[in-house]
Amino acid sequence: MFELVFMILLGVLFVYIGWRIWKKEHITLIHSYHYSKVKDRDIKPYTSAVGKSVIIMGIGMILTALIDYVTETSYGWIVFGIFFLWGFIVILIAQKKYNGGLF
């Protein structure tokens, strides 16, 4: 039960932060060295890509909790891995494209 509540709360937090980065363009929620070289004209597509990726990770956390709770198996962690890796790869691509690298 603890895992269910913890993962859902963490997932909701990730979805909320991702939404703020994406829709509100709160680039300051990202560490400054990650966006230090992002041009002003690229802030909107950069925050969109990063925000959506964080939302994807949050949805993966919520699904992990629900799947593990309902099925009492570890299949949810496979979902977590897929969603986390998907979100992480999209963030890396956005970093390379708009910031010129990871740092």
C-alpha positions in Angstrom: 0.0 0.0 0.0 2.9 2.4 0.8 4.3 1.8 -2.7 1.0 2.6 -4.3 0.5 5.9 -2.4 4.2 6.9 -2.8 4.4 6.2 -6.5 1.1 7.9 -7.3 2.1 11.0 -5.3 5.5 11.1 -7.0 3.8 10.6 -10.4 1.3 13.4 -9.8 4.3 15.6 -8.7 6.1 14.8 -12.0 3.0 15.5 -14.1 2.4 18.8 -12.3 6.1 19.9 -12.8 6.0 18.8 -16.4 2.8 20.7 -17.0 4.4 23.9 -15.5 7.5 23.5 -17.7 5.5 22.8 -20.8 2.4 25.0 -20.6 3.6 27.8 -18.4 7.2 27.7 -19.9 8.7 27.8 -16.4 12.2 27.1 -17.7 13.6 27.9 -14.2 12.2 24.5 -12.9 15.1 23.0 -15.0 18.6 23.4 -13.7 20.2 26.5 -15.1 23.2 24.7 -16.8 20.7 22.6 -18.8 19.2 25.7 -20.5 22.1 28.1 -20.4 22.7 28.0 -24.2 19.1 27.8 -25.3 18.2 30.8 -27.5 15.2 32.9 -26.7 13.4 31.8 -29.8 13.9 28.1 -28.8 12.5 28.4 -25.2 9.0 27.4 -26.2 9.9 24.2 -28.1 12.6 23.3 -25.5 10.2 23.7 -22.6 7.5 21.8 -24.6 9.8 18.8 -25.2 11.2 18.7 -21.6 7.8 19.3 -20.0 6.1 16.5 -22.0 8.9 14.2 -21.2 8.6 14.8 -17.5 4.8 14.2 -17.8 5.5 10.9 -19.6 7.7 9.9 -16.7 5.0 10.8 -14.2 2.4 8.8 -16.1 4.7 5.8 -16.0 5.0 6.1 -12.2 1.2 6.3 -11.8 0.7 3.3 -14.1 3.5 1.4 -12.2 1.7 1.9 -8.9 -1.7 0.9 -10.3 -0.5 -2.2 -12.2 1.5 -3.5 -9.3 -1.4 -2.9 -6.9 -4.0 -4.6 -9.1 -1.9 -7.5 -10.4 0.4 -8.0 -7.4 3.2 -8.6 -9.9 6.3 -6.7 -11.0 4.9 -5.9 -14.4 4.4 -2.3 -13.4 8.2 -1.9 -13.1 8.6 -2.9 -16.7 6.1 -0.1 -17.6 8.1 2.3 -15.3 11.3 1.4 -17.2 9.7 1.9 -20.6 8.2 5.3 -19.7 11.2 6.5 -17.8 13.6 5.6 -20.6 11.2 7.1 -23.2 11.1 10.4 -21.3 14.8 10.4 -20.6 15.7 9.9 -24.3 13.3 12.7 -25.4 15.0 15.0 -22.8 18.4 14.1 -24.1 17.4 14.8 -27.7 16.0 18.2 -26.7 19.2 19.0 -24.7 21.3 18.2 -27.7 19.1 20.1 -30.2 18.5 23.3 -28.2 21.4 23.5 -25.7 24.1 22.0 -27.9 24.8 19.2 -25.4 24.0 18.1 -21.9 25.8 21.0 -20.1 
